[in-house]
Each structure stands twice: as C-alpha cells, then as structure tokens.
Amino acid sequence: MKKTALVLAGGPDAEREVSLKSAACVAEALRASGDFSVEHRVVGRISGAELRSLPGDVVWPVLHGPFGEGGPMQDLLETDGRPYVGCRPAAARLAMDKVATKMAAARAGVPTAACAVLNPADDACPIALPVVLKPIFEGSTIGLFICRTGAEWAGARAQALASGKPYMVEPYTPGRELTVGVLEVDGRLRALPAIEIVPADGLYDYEAKYTRDDTQYLVNPVLPGETRTHVVSAAVGLCTAMGVRGLARADFMLPSAGGGPILLEVNTMPGFTDHSLVPMAARAVGLDMPALCATIVRNALRAGPARR
C-alpha cells in the first residue's frame, strides 16, 4: 500500500502566497511520481491538535517564514511524531536567524560579510554606507532596503523600526549572486549544480523571484578560478555543520571588487514554484520535479518518526 504524504501549504508568515504555490507544485509532483498518495491541506497558524487530526504517514510542511520554517512548526512536528521533511527545530531556528547563521559560517570557516544588529536607540548607521538593511527572521527579500545615502538610511531605518521586527545591517556588496542547492542522498548532504542569478534590474527582490519573467538563471555558469569548488564545498560544509536535514539552499555573493565568494544566508525550505532554484538545479542532474519530490519524501521516511 502506498504511503500518504501530507503536504501543508500557506502558514501565517509573510511568504504565505509563495508557500501556496510551492505546495501546489509539490503535491502535483508527488501525485505524478506514482509513489505516494497525497493529502494537500492549506493551513494557517496550525495547532498541535489540528496537525494530529490531519491524515498522512509523512508530513511535508512546504511553509516559508519564521513560523513554518524557523522552529515553531518543527516543534509541533516533533510532538506529532510522524516522519517529516526538513530540519529539526534547532537547525531550523539557526538557519532562520541570519545573524546566527553568519556566526555558524564563521565557525565553519565560510567567509561572510560583517554585520550589526539595528540598534533602535542609535540613529547612525553602524557600518559605512552603502549598506543592506534586512529583517533577521524573514526570507524572499521581504522588508529589505539598500541604502546608498544618509537620506536613504534614515528612511529605511524608520520603516524597519516601525515594522517591529529585528533588523540587521551588512555592507552592500555588488557582484554576481550564486546559489547552491543541497539535497540529502544516502544519508549525506550533497550539492546540486550552482546557479547564477541575473535579475534584469540588478536586485533579486520578491518580484524578480516570483512574478517577473526577465530574471536569468544560469545553471553551471562559467566562474573564475576555484569559485565553483568553494561555493559547493561551503554550502555542503556549512549545512552539515548547522545540522540541516533533507534539503536546503545556500546563497552567496561573488564581489565585483574581487576576492572569493561570501555567504549571504541559508534557506532550509526553499521554494518549489516554477521559478524556484532547487528544482531547476535538480533538473540539470536528471531529477525532474516528481523524482525530486519523491526522493525528498523517501528520505524523510527513511529518517523515521520524529522524537516525541
């Protein structure tokens, strides 16, 4: 008898619309694989009791954002007891926290830019302009500002503080944006081909990721020197050190000014829409969407039930 995969969509986070699209693609792919029955459910801030009431032998929370991807949902899944796709709570929280991820990168010997937490009591920018101001616990460039002048800094800072969310500041580094998908194979994390992202207007923002069709994606791009080796090794090494499980995506910048790639962040439940990068990289090595999604669910089943 086929196992039933419970695919969760939506969630309460700012990336809800992306989650709805990703989960629909995952559910369709799992059905197309022929390996699993599928229960596709749209949820909000789901409770433990609500989760337990939903059918399925294995759970894939295709949820993006602090609740669905950053620890609270994983806490519920641990209590639920069924096998599930993605990180356990500690690794989920670590990867959702961009500052903590940078600290983990430093411990693992992976280069990353300096950063500072935004201090509400200090008007001055803690890092020389230009800078990037972004939420510590969000994804998809939601709430991100690029500040090149003092006026831009003042305006962005005011909006960041008004949001009530913790923000961080890091240097703005022009360059080539690279991403490496990581997939668990036979119990070990392995890298998918690197992809270079070339947005039409220079910023890979929410629209460039999910709604526009003029962003270019170059699979296995031509890169200088040992860059490819460095980003692949860094992605796998850092995700392993952080305790990532199942799948992830690590983003890097190759500075125009020279030097090696620097880590931007790690995403432990990357998108699965028709614009998404992990499925794109998987296709380059012969894994179409049904095969990729079935592999991910089989890995979760092989890992066994969550710890109650």
N, C-alpha and C positions, 0 to 999 in steps of 0.2 A: 504494500500500500504506500502511496506517495505521502511524504511528509508535507505538512501545510505550513507555508511561510506567511506570517502576519506582517504585512507592510504598513507601517504607520506613517501618516502624512500630516502636514500642517504644523501643529505646535503653536505656542503662544509668542514666538520670537519674531523679530523684525523681518527675518528671511522666510516667513511663512509661505509667501507666494512661490518662492523658489522651491521650497520643500514640496509643495503640492505638485509642481511639475516634475521634480526629481522622482518622487514616489510613484507617480503615474507611470513614468518610464520604467522604473524598477519592476513594478507589478506586471506590466505588459511583457517585459523581458523574461521574467521568471515563468510566466504562463507559456511564452514562446519556447522556452527551453525544454518543456515537457517533463521536467524532473520534479516539479513541485505543484501542489495545489496552492492557491493564493487567496488570502483574505486581505483586502485593501481597505483600510479604515482611516478616515480623516478625524483627527483629534485636536484638542486644544491643550490646556494645561492638565493633562490627564492625571488621575489619581491612581494609587496602587490598586484600589478595588476595581476601578474601571479597566485597568490593564488586565487584571486577573480574569475579568468577565469576557475578554475577547478570545476567540479561538485561534489556535495555531500551535505548532510544535517548536517553532523557532521564530524569533522576532527580529525584524529589520527596522529600526527606528530611522527612517530617512528624514531626519529632522535637523535643521541647521540653526545654530544660535546657542545662547547661553543655557537655556533650559534643556533643549532637546539634544544638544551635542556636548554641553560643557559640564556634565556631572549629575544634575538632579534627575534627569531621565534615566541615567545609568544606575543611580541609587534604586529607583523603582524596579528596574530590570533585575538587579541583583536580588531584591526581595521577592520578585515574581518567581524566579528560579529557573525559567526556561533558558535554553541557549539563545544568545542574541548576537547580532552583528555589531562590531565596533569595539571601542575601548572600554575597559573597566573604569569605574569612577575616578580613580586617582589620575590616570593618564588623560582622561577626558578633561578634567579640571586644569591640569598642567598645560595642555595644548590650547585651551580656550583663553588662557591668560597670556597675552602677548609678552608681558614683561618676564613672567616666569619662564616662558619658552626661550627668551633670549638668554636668561641665566643658565638654562639647561644646555643651550648651544655653546655657551662659553665653557661650561664644564666638559663638554664633549669635544672641544677643540674646533668647533664650527664657527667661522667668522660671522659676526653680525654687527650692525651699527650700534653706536651708543644710544642710550635713550634716557628719558627722565619722565617721572610721573608728573602730570599737571598739578601744580600747587594752587588751589583757589585763592590763597592769601597773597600771592605774588603776581603782579601784573606783567613782569618781564618774562620774555622767552628764555628758558634755561639753556637753550642751545642756539648757536649762531644761525641766523637765517641764511638760506631758506630751510624750512622745516616741514615735516608732515605731522599733523595733529590728528590722532585717531583713537577711537574707543578701545579700551584694553580688552573688552569682552564681547566684541561683535565681529562679524565677518562680512564678506561681499563688499568691502569698502564703504559700508553704511556709516554715515557720520564722519567721513574722512575729509580733511581740509589740507590743501597745500598752501603754505604761507610764504610768500616771497618778500613781502614788505611789512613794515611795522603796522600799517593800517590793516592789512590782511590778517596779521596775527591777532590784533585787538578784536576784530570782528569774529574770527573763528573761535578765539578763546571765550568770548561772551556766549556764543551759541553752544559751545561744549559745556560750559558751566550750567547754562540754562537747561540742558538735557538731563542733568542729574547723574550722568554716567561717569565712571572713572575714565580719564583720558591719559594718553602718553604722548610724548614728543620725541621725534627722532629726526636726524638730518634728512633733507630731501636729496636723494641720490639719483640723478638722471642716468639712464643706461638701458640695457637690454633685460627685459623681465623673462625669467625662466622658471619653469615649474617641473617637478618630478613626482609622478605618481608612484606610490608604494603599495604593493599587494603581497599578502601573505601566501606563500607557496610552500607546501610540505612543512608547515610549522615555522618557516623563516620569512622575514620580510625581504622582498626583492624589488628592485627598481624597474619601472616601466620606462620607455624612452622619454628623454627630456623633450619639452615643448617650449618654443619661444613664442611669447605673446606680443603681437604688434597692433596695439589699438590705433584707430585712424587718427584720433586727435591727441595721442600721447599719454592719455590716462586710462588705465584699465579699471574703470569705475563700474557701478552696478549696471548701467545701460550697456556699456561695452561688453559686459559678461553675459547678459541675459536677453537683451532686447534688440541690439543692433546687429546687422549682418556685415558690417565693414571691418570688423576685427579680424586680423590674420593670425592663424595658428600654424607654426612651422614645426612639424614633428622631426626630431633628429636634426636640428639646424646645424649649420657649419659654425663651429665655435673655436676660439683661439686656444692654442696650447693644450693644457690639461684641464680646461674648464669642464668639459663633459664628465671626465673622471671625477673631478672634485665635487660637482653638484650631485652626482649619483651616489658617491660614497657618503657625502654629508647627509643626504636625505635618508638613506638606509641606516647609517650610524646613529643619527640623532633620533629618528623614530624608534629605533631599537632601545636606545638609552632612556627614552621617555616612557617606555612601556606600551607603545602603540600596538594595537591588535587589529588584524583583519585588513585594513586599508587606510590610506592617508594620502595627503599631498603636501609637499614642501615647496614653498615659493622662495625664489632667490632673485637678486638683482646683480647684474654684471655691470659695474660702474663704467660710464663713458670715459671717465678720467683715468682709467687704468686700474690695475690690481685685480685680484681674484673675486669670485662671486661671494656675496654676503647674504645671509639668511634674512628673509622677511618674516615668515610665520609658517606654522604647521596647521593644517586643517584635517581633522580626524573623521569628518563625514562630508567629503567633498561632493559637489553637485553631480547629478546623474541626468541632467537635461540634455537636449540635443546640441547645446553649446558647450557641454562640460568636458573637462580636460582628461580626467582619468579614463572614461570610456574611449576618448579619442586616442590616447596613448595605448590602451589595450588593443584597439583595432589594429594598430601598427605591428603588433606581435601575433596577430591571428586570433585574438579573442574578441568575437563580436559581443554585442550587448547581452544576449541571452546566456552565452557561455560565461561571460564575466560575472554576471549577477548570480548564476548558479554556482560558480566557483566560490564566491564570497559567502553564500549561504551554507554550502557544504563545509567550508572552513569553520563557520560558527557552530555547526552541528558536531564537527569533529572535536572542537574545544570542549564541548559538553555543557551541562547545565551550569547556570550562574550559581555563585555561592549565596545561599540564603542568609 
